[in-house]
């Protein structure tokens, strides 16, 4: 099932993980845990959108979140269907 933003949820999660890899594994895992427990982000089907992930990242990184979101969008575009 495709979400409103047109991306499959498994691709959304893997794209975010790849984008966050620039922070290192420990930071990436801690940030994903924070987003799931405090921001309500879930990568199960039908649970989140790109906009929700972008808002959660903006809450953590402020204007610096565009670095991660740009990487996430590039990753989403590079994943073959």
N, C-alpha and C positions, 0 to 999 in steps of 0.2 A: 504494500500500500504506500502511495506517495503522500507526503504531507503537503500542506498548503504551499510551501516554498518550492515544491517540485523535486526534493532530494529524498532518497530513501534514508531511513533512520540509521541503518548500519553504516552508510556512507558518511552521514553527518558526524557520528561518533568517531569514526576512524580519521576523518578529515581534521576534526578538532585535536585528536591525539597527535597527529602528525604536525599540526601547526604549533602545538605546545611543546613538541620535542626540543625546540630551540632553548627551552628553559632547563632541560635536563630531566631525567626520569623521575627523580624524587619530587621535584617541584611540580612536574606535570601531574603525577598521581595525587599529590596533595591538593592541587587546584581542582582537579576533577572531583575529588571527594568533597571539597568545599562547595563546589557548584551543585552537586547532587543533594547535599544535606542542608545547605543554607539558601540556595537560590531556586530550588525546586526543579532542577534540570534532570531529566531522565531520558535515556536513549532507547527506551523501550518504544515499540511502535505506537505512534500517535501521541507521544508525551511532550515533545518540545519542538521548537522551530528555530530557524537560524536567528531570527530576531531575539528570541529569548536567550540564546547563547550569547549573542552580541551584547545584550543588556547586562547579563551576568558578568561578562568580561569587562565591560565598561565600569561596573561597580567595583571591580577589583583593581583594574589598571588605570582607570580614568581615560584620558585622551590617548594614552599609550596602547589602549586596547586595539587600536586600528592596525597595529603591527601584527597582532595575532589574528584578527579577523580577516585581514588581507591575505595572510598565509592560508587560513582556513578556506577562503573562497577559491584560491588557486588550487588547493588540494581537491576541493569538490569538483572543480572543472577538469582536473587531470585524471580522475578515477574513471576507467572505462565502464560502460554500462554492461 
